[in-house]
Amino acid sequence: MKHFEKLEDLKALVGHTVGISEWITVDQRRIDLFAQATGDFQWIHVDAQKAAAGPYGTTIAHGFLTLSLLPEMFESAFSVGDSRMGVNYGLNRVRFPAPVPSGSRLRGHFKLLAFDAIEGGAQLTVEVTIEREGSPKPVCVAESLTRRFV
């Protein structure tokens, strides 16, 4: 995990990677719990027998499950010493270029695209590229907007 003493230290890093998260395993239990929380029980996610005969040969994670891992990934990628609070402000763009088969390990790469001063802190635009271990193609690319307050 990268640590920055002050939020202002990030300003000079626009265009650069500011952190890489720890690996997160997306197992069938996590997929099933996400299905229960969202009501999305599509067979490709929760029916192992039917999914085995499907296009991926196994169940795959919901795209929105992959996206929902961003807060956990942010937590292990980088920290800011003088930031007392961070909030999700939204997303500019999200794509899911490749599937996440059950049992996959994922991690996020965080590239700072913009640092904009706001009252009490800064709004960060961060491109997050989520990789799957052993796959050449990312499973999610998103522009995340977060607000950090000092």
N, CA, C and O of each residue as an XYZ file, in Angstrom:
600
protein
N       0.840     -1.182      0.000
C       0.000      0.000      0.000
C       0.882      1.241      0.000
O       1.851      1.345      0.751
N       0.511      2.177     -0.868
C       1.214      3.456     -0.878
C       0.552      4.378      0.142
O      -0.667      4.373      0.313
N       1.375      5.157      0.803
C       0.855      6.113      1.773
C       1.327      7.516      1.392
O       2.499      7.734      1.085
N       0.397      8.446      1.419
C       0.699      9.844      1.161
C       0.370     10.619      2.425
O      -0.729     10.494      2.967
N       1.314     11.414      2.895
C       1.108     12.155      4.137
C      -0.023     13.169      4.017
O      -0.842     13.309      4.925
N      -0.062     13.871      2.895
C      -1.055     14.924      2.704
C      -1.807     14.718      1.399
O      -1.245     14.259      0.405
N      -3.073     15.064      1.421
C      -3.901     14.994      0.230
C      -3.265     15.796     -0.905
O      -3.277     15.379     -2.063
N      -2.722     16.930     -0.556
C      -2.093     17.820     -1.536
C      -0.943     17.130     -2.283
O      -0.627     17.510     -3.410
N      -0.318     16.123     -1.666
C       0.781     15.387     -2.305
C       0.330     14.693     -3.585
O       1.141     14.454     -4.480
N      -0.955     14.371     -3.678
C      -1.470     13.681     -4.863
C      -1.531     14.586     -6.095
O      -1.514     14.104     -7.227
N      -1.602     15.876     -5.871
C      -1.751     16.829     -6.975
C      -0.653     16.656     -8.030
O      -0.920     16.765     -9.227
N       0.555     16.392     -7.598
C       1.684     16.245     -8.521
C       1.690     14.888     -9.229
O       2.522     14.655    -10.107
N       0.780     14.000     -8.861
C       0.779     12.641     -9.417
C      -0.293     12.404    -10.477
O      -0.529     11.263    -10.875
N      -0.938     13.466    -10.931
C      -1.931     13.312    -11.993
C      -1.245     12.669    -13.197
O      -0.184     13.109    -13.638
N      -1.882     11.612    -13.719
C      -1.316     10.872    -14.846
C      -0.508      9.658    -14.429
O      -0.037      8.902    -15.278
N      -0.344      9.465    -13.114
C       0.483      8.357    -12.622
C      -0.335      7.379    -11.774
O      -1.395      7.718    -11.249
N       0.185      6.165    -11.657
C      -0.415      5.163    -10.777
C      -0.143      5.568     -9.335
O       0.997      5.846     -8.965
N      -1.198      5.599     -8.523
C      -1.048      5.981     -7.116
C      -1.191      4.789     -6.179
O      -1.018      4.932     -4.968
N      -1.503      3.617     -6.719
C      -1.581      2.433     -5.880
C      -2.113      1.220     -6.614
O      -2.755      1.328     -7.659
N      -1.833      0.069     -6.043
C      -2.345     -1.217     -6.526
C      -2.903     -1.945     -5.315
O      -2.237     -2.046     -4.285
N      -4.110     -2.448     -5.435
C      -4.772     -3.081     -4.290
C      -4.233     -4.480     -4.017
O      -3.472     -5.041     -4.806
N      -4.643     -5.016     -2.894
C      -4.400     -6.417     -2.570
C      -5.314     -7.264     -3.456
O      -6.290     -6.763     -4.015
N      -4.991     -8.544     -3.576
C      -5.842     -9.470     -4.320
C      -7.105     -9.782     -3.525
O      -7.064     -9.894     -2.300
N      -8.222     -9.920     -4.226
C      -9.501    -10.307     -3.634
C     -10.006    -11.534     -4.394
O     -10.063    -11.525     -5.624
N     -10.369    -12.576     -3.669
C     -10.919    -13.771     -4.303
C     -12.432    -13.631     -4.430
O     -13.128    -13.322     -3.463
N     -12.920    -13.865     -5.634
C     -14.359    -13.822     -5.896
C     -14.826    -15.272     -6.051
O     -14.795    -15.847     -7.139
N     -15.256    -15.834     -4.927
C     -15.701    -17.225     -4.937
C     -17.220    -17.310     -5.092
O     -17.914    -16.294     -5.100
N     -17.714    -18.522     -5.212
C     -19.150    -18.704     -5.444
C     -19.989    -18.180     -4.294
O     -21.096    -17.686     -4.510
N     -19.483    -18.280     -3.085
C     -20.242    -17.773     -1.928
C     -20.462    -16.263     -2.064
O     -21.562    -15.771     -1.815
N     -19.431    -15.542     -2.452
C     -19.552    -14.087     -2.628
C     -20.546    -13.774     -3.748
O     -21.359    -12.857     -3.628
N     -20.472    -14.541     -4.832
C     -21.390    -14.351     -5.956
C     -22.834    -14.602     -5.514
O     -23.728    -13.826     -5.853
N     -23.065    -15.675     -4.763
C     -24.410    -16.002     -4.283
C     -24.943    -14.933     -3.334
O     -26.116    -14.564     -3.401
N     -24.081    -14.439     -2.452
C     -24.513    -13.382     -1.526
C     -24.872    -12.105     -2.283
O     -25.830    -11.418     -1.928
N     -24.111    -11.793     -3.316
C     -24.417    -10.615     -4.132
C     -25.757    -10.809     -4.842
O     -26.557     -9.877     -4.921
N     -26.002    -12.014     -5.357
C     -27.281    -12.311     -6.010
C     -28.432    -12.110     -5.034
O     -29.466    -11.548     -5.392
N     -28.248    -12.570     -3.801
C     -29.298    -12.397     -2.789
C     -29.519    -10.926     -2.466
O     -30.658    -10.490     -2.302
N     -28.442    -10.164     -2.375
C     -28.556     -8.743     -2.026
C     -29.217     -7.932     -3.137
O     -29.895     -6.943     -2.857
N     -29.030     -8.334     -4.391
C     -29.522     -7.529     -5.514
C     -30.739     -8.113     -6.221
O     -31.395     -7.429     -7.007
N     -31.039     -9.381     -5.941
C     -32.150    -10.032     -6.634
C     -31.808    -10.461     -8.050
O     -32.705    -10.789     -8.826
N     -30.529    -10.466     -8.403
C     -30.092    -10.865     -9.736
C     -29.633    -12.321     -9.686
O     -28.481    -12.614     -9.365
N     -30.562    -13.230    -10.011
C     -30.294    -14.660     -9.938
C     -30.118    -15.290    -11.321
O     -30.430    -16.467    -11.501
N     -29.630    -14.537    -12.288
C     -29.421    -15.077    -13.621
C     -28.555    -16.336    -13.511
O     -27.587    -16.367    -12.751
N     -28.910    -17.364    -14.270
C     -28.253    -18.670    -14.158
C     -26.752    -18.614    -14.363
O     -26.027    -19.405    -13.760
N     -26.265    -17.712    -15.191
C     -24.826    -17.633    -15.463
C     -24.034    -17.323    -14.190
O     -22.829    -17.566    -14.123
N     -24.730    -16.781    -13.179
C     -24.079    -16.427    -11.912
C     -24.267    -17.490    -10.830
O     -23.359    -17.729    -10.034
N     -25.436    -18.126    -10.795
C     -25.764    -18.937     -9.609
C     -26.068    -20.412     -9.877
O     -26.178    -21.184     -8.924
N     -26.205    -20.821    -11.101
C     -26.528    -22.218    -11.405
C     -25.299    -22.903    -11.993
O     -25.060    -22.842    -13.199
N     -24.519    -23.558    -11.125
C     -23.250    -24.157    -11.545
C     -23.437    -25.207    -12.634
O     -22.627    -25.293    -13.557
N     -24.497    -26.004    -12.535
C     -24.715    -27.067    -13.521
C     -25.019    -26.471    -14.906
O     -24.421    -26.869    -15.906
N     -25.932    -25.537    -14.948
C     -26.281    -24.910    -16.223
C     -25.101    -24.084    -16.767
O     -24.844    -24.087    -17.971
N     -24.393    -23.385    -15.883
C     -23.259    -22.557    -16.297
C     -22.114    -23.411    -16.845
O     -21.372    -22.960    -17.717
N     -21.965    -24.623    -16.349
C     -20.908    -25.520    -16.846
C     -21.074    -25.789    -18.342
O     -20.091    -25.999    -19.053
N     -22.309    -25.781    -18.808
C     -22.583    -25.999    -20.233
C     -22.700    -24.674    -20.995
O     -22.961    -24.664    -22.198
N     -22.507    -23.571    -20.292
C     -22.650    -22.249    -20.905
C     -21.360    -21.770    -21.559
O     -20.406    -22.534    -21.704
N     -21.339    -20.516    -21.947
C     -20.213    -19.974    -22.725
C     -18.878    -19.912    -21.975
O     -17.825    -19.871    -22.612
N     -18.896    -19.906    -20.630
C     -17.659    -19.769    -19.860
C     -17.258    -21.053    -19.135
O     -16.179    -21.122    -18.546
N     -18.112    -22.059    -19.175
C     -17.796    -23.336    -18.548
C     -17.920    -23.346    -17.033
O     -17.636    -24.359    -16.393
N     -18.338    -22.235    -16.461
C     -18.512    -22.105    -15.017
C     -19.362    -20.865    -14.749
O     -19.673    -20.103    -15.665
N     -19.729    -20.676    -13.499
C     -20.436    -19.447    -13.145
C     -19.458    -18.274    -13.206
O     -18.247    -18.436    -13.053
N     -20.020    -17.098    -13.434
C     -19.210    -15.876    -13.449
C     -19.836    -14.848    -12.510
O     -21.036    -14.876    -12.240
N     -19.003    -13.955    -12.028
C     -19.475    -12.879    -11.148
C     -20.291    -11.870    -11.936
O     -20.062    -11.669    -13.128
N     -21.234    -11.242    -11.272
C     -21.984    -10.126    -11.835
C     -21.001     -8.984    -12.109
O     -20.060     -8.780    -11.343
N     -21.214     -8.251    -13.185
C     -20.383     -7.076    -13.435
C     -20.464     -6.095    -12.284
O     -19.457     -5.517    -11.877
N     -21.674     -5.908    -11.756
C     -21.821     -4.951    -10.655
C     -21.186     -5.456     -9.365
O     -20.827     -4.652     -8.505
N     -21.042     -6.767     -9.214
C     -20.281     -7.292     -8.074
C     -18.823     -6.865     -8.218
O     -18.211     -6.392     -7.261
N     -18.276     -7.032     -9.403
C     -16.896     -6.611     -9.647
C     -16.742     -5.123     -9.328
O     -15.790     -4.724     -8.657
N     -17.667     -4.318     -9.803
C     -17.634     -2.876     -9.545
C     -17.749     -2.571     -8.052
O     -17.112     -1.644     -7.551
N     -18.556     -3.348     -7.353
C     -18.768     -3.093     -5.917
C     -17.528     -3.372     -5.073
O     -17.501     -3.027     -3.891
N     -16.513     -3.983     -5.651
C     -15.264     -4.240     -4.924
C     -14.363     -3.009     -4.860
O     -13.347     -3.020     -4.165
N     -14.732     -1.939     -5.587
C     -13.893     -0.744     -5.600
C     -13.580     -0.195     -4.203
O     -12.415      0.106     -3.940
N     -14.547     -0.047     -3.296
C     -14.193      0.483     -1.979
C     -13.151     -0.371     -1.248
O     -12.225      0.162     -0.635
N     -13.307     -1.693     -1.317
C     -12.334     -2.579     -0.668
C     -10.961     -2.437     -1.325
O      -9.935     -2.446     -0.645
N     -10.952     -2.309     -2.634
C      -9.682     -2.150     -3.347
C      -9.031     -0.810     -3.026
O      -7.821     -0.747     -2.810
N      -9.821      0.262     -2.994
C      -9.284      1.577     -2.629
C      -8.590      1.504     -1.270
O      -7.503      2.054     -1.092
N      -9.227      0.821     -0.311
C      -8.699      0.728      1.053
C      -7.301      0.136      1.105
O      -6.482      0.561      1.919
N      -7.016     -0.837      0.250
C      -5.700     -1.481      0.306
C      -4.708     -0.920     -0.715
O      -3.537     -1.300     -0.696
N      -5.144     -0.035     -1.596
C      -4.257      0.492     -2.641
C      -3.425      1.679     -2.162
O      -2.214      1.727     -2.383
N      -4.079      2.636     -1.505
C      -3.343      3.803     -1.025
C      -4.110      4.478      0.097
O      -5.331      4.361      0.202
N      -3.364      5.186      0.930
C      -3.971      5.932      2.028
C      -3.416      7.354      2.026
O      -2.345      7.629      1.486
N      -4.185      8.248      2.651
C      -3.797      9.655      2.737
C      -3.882     10.054      4.202
O      -4.954     10.020      4.807
N      -2.733     10.433      4.765
C      -2.631     10.702      6.196
C      -3.557     11.769      6.726
O      -4.140     11.599      7.797
N      -3.710     12.869      6.005
C      -4.528     13.959      6.540
C      -5.977     13.917      6.050
O      -6.735     14.859      6.280
N      -6.359     12.853      5.390
C      -7.745     12.716      4.918
C      -8.584     12.092      6.031
O      -8.367     10.944      6.418
N      -9.531     12.854      6.533
C     -10.364     12.351      7.621
C     -11.567     11.560      7.116
O     -12.181     10.795      7.860
N     -11.899     11.762      5.818
C     -13.067     11.086      5.278
C     -13.010     11.102      3.762
O     -12.554     12.070      3.153
N     -13.478     10.022      3.165
C     -13.622      9.958      1.719
C     -15.012      9.476      1.374
O     -15.560      8.622      2.070
N     -15.590     10.006      0.316
C     -16.924      9.577     -0.109
C     -16.918      9.296     -1.609
O     -16.208      9.942     -2.380
N     -17.715      8.331     -1.993
C     -17.918      8.008     -3.393
C     -18.797      9.101     -3.988
O     -19.893      9.356     -3.490
N     -18.325      9.744     -5.044
C     -19.094     10.811     -5.675
C     -19.758     10.349     -6.967
O     -20.695     10.984     -7.451
N     -19.269      9.235     -7.529
C     -19.896      8.710     -8.732
C     -18.894      8.085     -9.676
O     -17.740      7.836     -9.330
N     -19.374      7.840    -10.878
C     -18.566      7.208    -11.917
C     -18.790      7.945    -13.231
O     -19.906      8.367    -13.531
N     -17.735      8.097    -14.003
C     -17.874      8.693    -15.325
C     -18.090      7.639    -16.392
O     -18.860      7.849    -17.329
N     -17.427      6.526    -16.258
C     -17.446      5.510    -17.300
C     -17.104      4.166    -16.670
O     -16.215      4.074    -15.823
N     -17.820      3.122    -17.094
C     -17.559      1.769    -16.596
C     -17.686      0.798    -17.757
O     -18.636      0.866    -18.537
N     -16.721     -0.104    -17.866
C     -16.768     -1.163    -18.875
C     -16.341     -2.473    -18.226
O     -15.529     -2.488    -17.300
N     -16.903     -3.580    -18.728
C     -16.558     -4.921    -18.263
C     -16.039     -5.728    -19.458
O     -16.798     -6.500    -20.044
N     -14.761     -5.569    -19.833
C     -14.244     -6.193    -21.054
C     -14.091     -7.707    -21.009
O     -13.991     -8.341    -22.060
N     -14.071     -8.302    -19.821
C     -13.875     -9.750    -19.717
C     -14.630    -10.283    -18.496
O     -14.855     -9.546    -17.536
N     -15.025    -11.570    -18.532
C     -15.760    -12.151    -17.415
C     -14.865    -12.460    -16.212
O     -13.639    -12.508    -16.318
N     -15.518    -12.667    -15.071
C     -14.839    -13.060    -13.835
C     -15.374    -14.430    -13.421
O     -16.394    -14.508    -12.737
N     -14.702    -15.509    -13.824
C     -15.148    -16.848    -13.414
C     -15.061    -17.012    -11.900
O     -14.170    -16.459    -11.254
N     -15.988    -17.771    -11.348
C     -15.978    -18.060     -9.916
C     -14.608    -18.604     -9.517
O     -14.040    -19.453    -10.204
N     -14.088    -18.105     -8.403
C     -12.781    -18.525     -7.913
C     -11.642    -17.619     -8.359
O     -10.493    -17.836     -7.976
N     -11.947    -16.611     -9.159
C     -10.920    -15.692     -9.666
C     -10.362    -14.809     -8.558
O     -11.026    -14.519     -7.562
N      -9.127    -14.396     -8.769
C      -8.502    -13.394     -7.897
C      -8.362    -12.105     -8.695
O      -7.872    -12.101     -9.824
N      -8.812    -10.998     -8.072
C      -8.821     -9.692     -8.727
C      -8.027     -8.684     -7.913
O      -7.922     -8.791     -6.691
N      -7.471     -7.705     -8.614
C      -6.876     -6.556     -7.920
C      -7.011     -5.334     -8.816
O      -7.132     -5.446    -10.036
N      -6.987     -4.165     -8.185
C      -7.175     -2.917     -8.907
C      -5.899     -2.100     -8.999
O      -5.106     -2.032     -8.060
N      -5.725     -1.480    -10.164
C      -4.635     -0.534    -10.402
C      -5.265      0.849    -10.482
O      -6.210      1.057    -11.243
N      -4.754      1.791     -9.708
C      -5.360      3.104     -9.552
C      -4.471      4.189    -10.157
O      -3.372      4.455     -9.671
N      -4.971      4.808    -11.225
C      -4.243      5.882    -11.907
C      -5.008      7.185    -11.703
O      -6.183      7.284    -12.056
N      -4.349      8.163    -11.142
C      -4.980      9.452    -10.888
C      -5.091     10.243    -12.188
O      -4.080     10.567    -12.811
N      -6.318     10.552    -12.594
C      -6.553     11.307    -13.826
C      -6.722     12.795    -13.581
O      -6.351     13.615    -14.421
N      -7.288     13.147    -12.417
C      -7.506     14.574    -12.119
C      -7.548     14.787    -10.614
O      -7.991     13.925     -9.855
N      -7.078     15.948    -10.205
C      -7.106     16.399     -8.816
C      -7.724     17.783     -8.845
O      -7.113     18.730     -9.340
N      -8.939     17.906     -8.313
C      -9.643     19.186     -8.329
C      -9.948     19.614     -6.907
O     -10.608     18.893     -6.158
N      -9.463     20.790     -6.538
C      -9.715     21.321     -5.204
C     -11.209     21.603     -5.029
O     -11.856     22.162     -5.914
N     -11.736     21.210     -3.881
C     -13.105     21.539     -3.478
C     -13.035     22.066     -2.051
O     -12.006     21.938     -1.388
N     -14.101     22.645     -1.590
C     -14.108     23.170     -0.226
C     -13.830     22.042      0.770
O     -14.578     21.066      0.836
N     -12.763     22.182      1.533
C     -12.418     21.201      2.560
C     -11.620     20.007      2.075
O     -11.339     19.098      2.856
N     -11.242     19.989      0.783
C     -10.491     18.835      0.311
C     -10.283     18.827     -1.184
O      -9.960     19.853     -1.783
N     -10.468     17.659     -1.788
C     -10.248     17.518     -3.228
C     -11.143     16.436     -3.798
O     -11.493     15.469     -3.122
N     -11.503     16.620     -5.055
C     -12.195     15.576     -5.804
C     -11.146     14.897     -6.684
O     -10.437     15.557     -7.444
N     -11.058     13.587     -6.571
C     -10.106     12.806     -7.343
C     -10.846     12.032     -8.422
O     -11.843     11.368     -8.141
N     -10.370     12.115     -9.629
C     -10.853     11.272    -10.708
C      -9.784     10.203    -10.904
O      -8.641     10.506    -11.247
N     -10.169      8.959    -10.682
C      -9.219      7.861    -10.695
C      -9.684      6.801    -11.682
O     -10.815      6.320    -11.613
N      -8.792      6.447    -12.600
C      -9.073      5.325    -13.495
C      -8.659      4.055    -12.764
O      -7.500      3.884    -12.386
N      -9.629      3.172    -12.576
C      -9.357      1.899    -11.916
C      -9.437      0.800    -12.967
O     -10.460      0.624    -13.630
N      -8.351      0.074    -13.103
C      -8.316     -1.066    -14.010
C      -8.217     -2.316    -13.143
O      -7.227     -2.529    -12.443
N      -9.267     -3.140    -13.205
C      -9.289     -4.353    -12.388
C      -8.811     -5.516    -13.242
O      -9.388     -5.830    -14.283
N      -7.747     -6.140    -12.775
C      -7.187     -7.285    -13.485
C      -7.617     -8.584    -12.807
O      -7.885     -8.625    -11.607
N      -7.674     -9.638    -13.613
C      -7.895    -10.985    -13.098
C      -6.581    -11.728    -13.216
O      -5.952    -11.728    -14.275
N      -6.171    -12.356    -12.144
C      -4.921    -13.103    -12.133
C      -4.900    -14.113    -13.284
O      -5.827    -14.907    -13.446
N      -3.835    -14.069    -14.072
C      -3.670    -15.006    -15.171
C      -4.357    -14.617    -16.462
O      -4.291    -15.364    -17.438
N      -5.013    -13.475    -16.496
C      -5.724    -13.051    -17.702
C      -5.056    -11.813    -18.288
O      -4.710    -10.889    -17.552
N      -4.871    -11.785    -19.606
C      -4.247    -10.608    -20.220
C      -5.200     -9.418    -20.360
O      -4.754     -8.293    -20.585
N      -6.498     -9.657    -20.230
C      -7.499     -8.617    -20.451
C      -8.101     -8.188    -19.109
O      -8.398     -9.044    -18.277
N      -8.285     -6.891    -18.880
C      -8.921     -6.463    -17.625
C     -10.381     -6.910    -17.570
O     -11.016     -7.122    -18.603
N     -10.901     -7.049    -16.356
C     -12.303     -7.448    -16.185
C     -13.203     -6.242    -15.947
O     -14.423     -6.329    -16.086
N     -12.588     -5.110    -15.586
C     -13.361     -3.873    -15.396
C     -12.408     -2.695    -15.534
O     -11.277     -2.722    -15.047
N     -12.892     -1.666    -16.209
C     -12.180     -0.387    -16.269
C     -13.220      0.673    -15.942
O     -14.257      0.765    -16.598
N     -12.933      1.468    -14.927
C     -13.905      2.467    -14.481
C     -13.213      3.764    -14.111
O     -12.091      3.756    -13.605
N     -13.887      4.882    -14.367
C     -13.444      6.177    -13.860
C     -14.255      6.476    -12.614
O     -15.462      6.711    -12.676
N     -13.579      6.462    -11.502
C     -14.221      6.669    -10.210
C     -13.967      8.087     -9.719
O     -12.846      8.590     -9.784
N     -15.024      8.721     -9.228
C     -14.910     10.052     -8.639
C     -15.053      9.902     -7.128
O     -16.064      9.404     -6.634
N     -14.036     10.336     -6.412
C     -14.128     10.311     -4.956
C     -13.807     11.710     -4.425
O     -13.050     12.470     -5.029
N     -14.395     12.013     -3.299
C     -14.094     13.275     -2.632
C     -13.426     12.943     -1.311
O     -13.938     12.161     -0.510
N     -12.284     13.551     -1.108
C     -11.518     13.363      0.131
C     -11.523     14.694      0.883
O     -11.340     15.763      0.301
N     -11.737     14.592      2.182
C     -11.794     15.789      3.020
C     -10.715     15.733      4.090
O     -10.450     14.682      4.674
N     -10.095     16.890      4.337
C      -9.041     16.973      5.354
C      -9.546     17.694      6.578
O      -8.803     17.864      7.545
